[in-house]
Amino acid sequence: RRQEHAAAVSVRKVIQRIRVVQPSNFEALRTELEKTIVVHLDKLGSMAEKVQQEAEKELIEAQARMDALNEKLLKEQKQKAEEEAKRQMQTEIAEKMKSDA
């Protein structure tokens, strides 16, 4: 029983870190969680299914957060590129008007 609890705590510590993961280290932490589960699976005993469900749920939520964050970053980059193109065009027009005058 004590061994099950200790194993569950070890896995849940990694799950907790997944909750606040940044995109830069998401894959590394995902791999760490999977390895931790494999290492402690035998020791989890009756808690194995519950802990695996918690891990899966948290990975799905973290992946959704990463996808949303990546989408936001892409949107911001696209907007910056459009603004830069507009600015460039305005500069070209102003220079052409200047040279025509």
C-alpha positions as CSV (number, residue, x, y, z in Angstrom):
1,R,0.0,0.0,0.0
2,R,2.8,2.4,0.9
3,Q,4.6,1.5,-2.3
4,E,1.5,2.2,-4.4
5,H,1.2,5.6,-2.7
6,A,4.9,6.5,-3.3
7,A,4.6,5.5,-7.0
8,A,1.4,7.5,-7.4
9,V,3.1,10.5,-5.9
10,S,6.0,10.2,-8.2
11,V,3.8,10.1,-11.3
12,R,1.5,12.9,-10.0
13,K,4.5,15.2,-9.6
14,V,5.2,14.9,-13.3
15,I,1.5,15.3,-14.0
16,Q,1.6,18.6,-12.0
17,R,4.5,19.8,-14.1
18,I,2.5,19.1,-17.2
19,R,-0.2,21.5,-16.0
20,V,2.2,24.4,-16.2
21,V,4.3,23.3,-19.2
22,Q,5.6,25.7,-21.8
23,P,5.7,24.8,-25.5
24,S,9.5,24.8,-25.4
25,N,9.6,21.8,-23.1
26,F,6.3,20.1,-23.7
27,E,7.6,17.1,-25.6
28,A,10.4,16.5,-23.1
29,L,8.0,16.5,-20.2
30,R,5.5,14.3,-22.1
31,T,8.3,11.8,-22.6
32,E,9.3,12.1,-18.9
33,L,5.7,11.4,-17.9
34,E,5.4,8.3,-20.1
35,K,8.7,7.0,-18.8
36,T,7.7,7.6,-15.2
37,I,4.5,5.7,-15.7
38,V,6.3,2.8,-17.3
39,V,8.8,2.7,-14.4
40,H,6.2,2.9,-11.7
41,L,3.4,0.9,-13.4
42,D,4.1,-2.3,-11.4
43,K,4.2,-0.5,-8.1
44,L,1.0,1.5,-8.7
45,G,-1.1,-1.7,-8.2
46,S,-4.8,-0.8,-7.8
47,M,-4.1,2.9,-8.5
48,A,-2.6,2.2,-11.9
49,E,-5.7,2.8,-13.9
50,K,-6.7,5.9,-12.1
51,V,-3.2,7.5,-12.3
52,Q,-3.0,6.6,-16.0
53,Q,-6.4,8.3,-16.6
54,E,-5.2,11.4,-14.8
55,A,-2.1,11.4,-16.9
56,E,-4.0,11.0,-20.2
57,K,-6.5,13.7,-19.2
58,E,-3.7,16.1,-18.4
59,L,-1.8,15.4,-21.5
60,I,-4.9,16.0,-23.6
61,E,-5.6,19.3,-21.9
62,A,-1.9,20.3,-22.2
63,Q,-1.9,19.5,-25.9
64,A,-5.0,21.6,-26.4
65,R,-3.3,24.5,-24.6
66,M,-0.2,24.1,-26.7
67,D,-2.3,24.0,-29.9
68,A,-4.1,27.2,-28.9
69,L,-0.9,28.9,-28.0
70,N,0.7,27.9,-31.3
71,E,-2.3,29.1,-33.2
72,K,-2.2,32.4,-31.3
73,L,1.5,32.8,-32.1
74,L,0.9,32.0,-35.8
75,K,-1.9,34.6,-35.9
76,E,0.3,37.2,-34.4
77,Q,3.1,36.5,-36.8
78,K,0.7,36.7,-39.8
79,Q,-0.6,40.0,-38.5
80,K,2.9,41.3,-38.1
81,A,3.8,40.2,-41.6
82,E,0.7,41.9,-43.0
83,E,1.5,45.1,-41.1
84,E,5.1,45.1,-42.3
85,A,4.0,44.6,-45.9
86,K,1.5,47.4,-45.6
87,R,4.2,49.7,-44.1
88,Q,6.6,48.7,-46.9
89,M,4.0,49.5,-49.5
90,Q,3.2,52.9,-48.0
91,T,6.9,53.7,-47.9
92,E,7.3,52.8,-51.6
93,I,4.3,54.9,-52.5
94,A,5.7,57.9,-50.5
95,E,9.1,57.5,-52.1
96,K,7.5,57.3,-55.6
97,M,5.5,60.4,-54.9
98,K,8.6,62.2,-53.7
99,S,10.6,61.3,-56.8
100,D,7.7,62.3,-59.1
101,A,7.5,65.7,-57.5
